[in-house]
């Protein structure tokens, strides 16, 4: 029983999967923020182009 418990506590395979999941989530948040900011700027540019066309 103790051997199995110690083996379970030393196993880091699940920790690595959680770390990769957290990294992927952080990257997704950064991408969403960048695309949202870019979309707002592009919308303003297209609005100014539309207003300048007679």
Secondary structure, 3 states (H helix, E strand, C coil): CHHHHHHHHHCCHHHHHHHHHHHHHHHHHHHHHHHHHHHHHHHHHHHHHHHHCC
